[in-house]
Amino acid sequence: MASETSDRFRDLTVDDLVARLASAEPVPGGGSASAVTAALGAGLVAMVARLSIGRPRYAQHDALHTWAIEVGTELTDRFLALADEDAAAYARFGAAMKMPRATDDQIAARTAALEAAARVASEVPLRCVEACLELVVTAEALAGRSNVNASSDLNVATLLGEAAARGAAANVLINLPSVGDPELEGEMLAQVRDLLGRIEAISSSTREVVGGGDAREPIPGPERA
């Protein structure tokens, strides 16, 4: 393990992280893996912006690059924190599953604990999907307005963001039925579908711009999703 005092994903070596995912332990799982994947995509976004800022050829986009560096850096940190939160949420759900259920009171306590844990286990990956939208929006803004030699990295960032969003969404959907709140389930399901649709459309647009290789006009002030 990378650190004897911390189990945060950001403190692990890549080898340690992969070994944990490959182990027989249920935590960490797909939710944390999705968040880490998104962190890699956000890192690539920041890298592309840094490879573009200050270069005369892209000087008209310097404000965009500065913004993208800030967004990419902040998202990287947020995704890694979400990876930790996802692991903790699923561990809490696993603990609730093991609660005794020999009496009516025990069954009631276990049900309440499971529902509360499932809600958190749904909300955390949903926040990851939301952040993935910010990631692909930032990548799309850079497409055609950044270092052409790093365009493939921008494309990879978008692909990672979309994959992470779908992975996180899968965890939302599998945990929602255990929340015990049909109204909330419907609302979150609709939100997930909307987010995935927007992410897919933006990612597709980014791939088209990158593939075309055409330069685009500056934008006055990129807005976060």
N, C-alpha and C positions, 0 to 999 in steps of 0.2 A: 504494500500500500504506500502511496506517495507521502502520506503524512500520518504520524501516530496520534495527532491531536485533532484531526479534522476528517470527516467523511464526505465533505462537499465534493461534488463532481469536478469542480474547477481545480481542486487540489490533487486529483488523481492523474497519474500518467495515462496515456492512451492505452497502454498495455493493461494496466490495472482496470480501467473502465471496461474494456472489452472482456476481460476475464470475469468481471462481475456480471456482465450481461449474459455471458455464456454459462454461468454456474446454474446449479439446480435451485437456487434461491429465487422466490417470486419477485423480489425487489432487489435491484431496479428492473423495470420491464420496459414495455413498448412506449409508455408515456414519457419516461425519462429519456429513452433513446431518441424519441421524436424531438424533444426539447434541445438535446445536445446537437442533433442534426441541424436544427434551425440556427443554433448558435454558430455553427460552422458557416452557414449561409450568410448570416449577418456579418461575420468576420470578413468574408469575401467581399461583401458590399463596401465595407470600410476600406479594405485593401484597394479595390478598384478606384475609389474616390481619392485615396492617397497617391496612387500612381498617376492621377490626372491633375490634381491641384498644383498650381504654380507653373504649369507647362504653357508656353505661349500659344500653342495650337488650341488649347482648351480654356484660355483665359476668360472668355465670355461666360464660362460655366463655373467659375471659382466659387461663387456663392452657393451654388448647388452642391459642389464637392465638399465644402465646409459643412453644410447641413447633413450630407450623407455620411460623412465621417462621424458626426455626433450621433446620428440615428443608429448607424451600424454598431458603434461602440456601446451605446446604451442598450440596444437590443441584445447584443452578445451577452452582456451582464444579466439582463432580464431572463433570457432563455436558460442560462445556467442555473439561476435561482429557481426557475420553474421546474427544472429537472430534479432539484432537491425536494421541492414541494410535492411533486408528483410521487416520488418514492415514499415520502412521509405519509401522504394521503392513502396510498395503497397499503402501506404497513398498518395504518390505523384500521382500514377496512378488514384486513386479514386478522387483526386482533379481535375485532368485533365478531367475526365469523367463528372464532374459537370460544366465545363466551358460553357459559353453561345454559342449558335450556330444558332442565328437568322439571321445573315448576312454571306455573303461569306467570309469576312475577319475573322469573329469569327469562322466559320467552319474551315478555314485554320489554325488559331492559335490553335484551339482545337485539330485538327488532328496532328499537329506538336508536341504538348505537350504530346498527348497520345503515339505517336511513341517513343518519347524520354523516357518517363516514362516506357513504355513496354520494352524498351531495357535494362534499368537498372534492371527492375523487372525480366528479364531473366538472366542477367549476375550474379546477386547476388546468386540465387540458383544454378547456374552452378558452381560457386566457392565453394559452399557447397558440391556439388557432387565430385568435384576435391579433396577437403579436406577429404571426406569420403574414397576415394581411399587410401590416406595416412594413415588413421585410420586402415583400414583392412590390409594393408601391414604390419603395425607395429604389429598388433595382430597376424598375421600369423607368423611373425618372432619369436614371443614369444612362440608360440605353440610348446610344446615339449622341450622348453628351459627355462621354468620358473616353479615356485612353483606349483606342481601338485595339491595341495589342493585348488588352486585358478583357476584351469582350467575351471570350469563352469563359472566363472566370465569373463574369456577371451572369452568363447563362447558367452556369453551375449553381450560383447562389440562388437563382430563381427556382431551379429544379429542386434544390434541397429545401427551400422554403415551402414549395408545394407539397413535396413528399412529407415533410414534417407536419404540415397542416392536416393532411389526410390521416397520418398516424395518430395525431392528437385527437382528431375528430372521432376516430374509431374508439378511443378510450372514453370519450364523452358518451357515445351512443351505447356502449356496453354497460356503463355504470348507471345511466339514467333510470332504467326500470327499477332499480333497487332503492331509489330515492323515496318512492311511495307518495309522490305528488304528481298526478297526471297533468295538472295545469302547468306546473313548472317544466315537466318533461316535454310538453308540447312547445312551450316557448323556447326552450334551449335547443330542441330539435330543429325548429324553424331558423333559429339563429345560426346554428352550425351549417345548415344547408345554404343559407344566404352567404355566409362567409366563404365557404368552399367554392360557390359559384363565382364570387368576385375574385377570389385568388386564382382560380383556373383561367378566367378571362384575362386578367392582368398578366399572368405568367405567359399565356399564349401570345399576347401582344409583345411582350419583351422578347420572346424567342424570334418573332417575326422581324423586329427591329434589328436585333443582333445579327440574324441571318442575312438581312438585306444589306447591312454594312453602311447604311446612309447616315450622314450627320443630321442632327435635328436642331431646331432653333432653341435659343435659351428660353427658360420659363421664368416668369417674374418672381415666384416664391413658392416652392414646393410645399404642399400641405401633407401632413401625416394623415393616415387613414383614420 
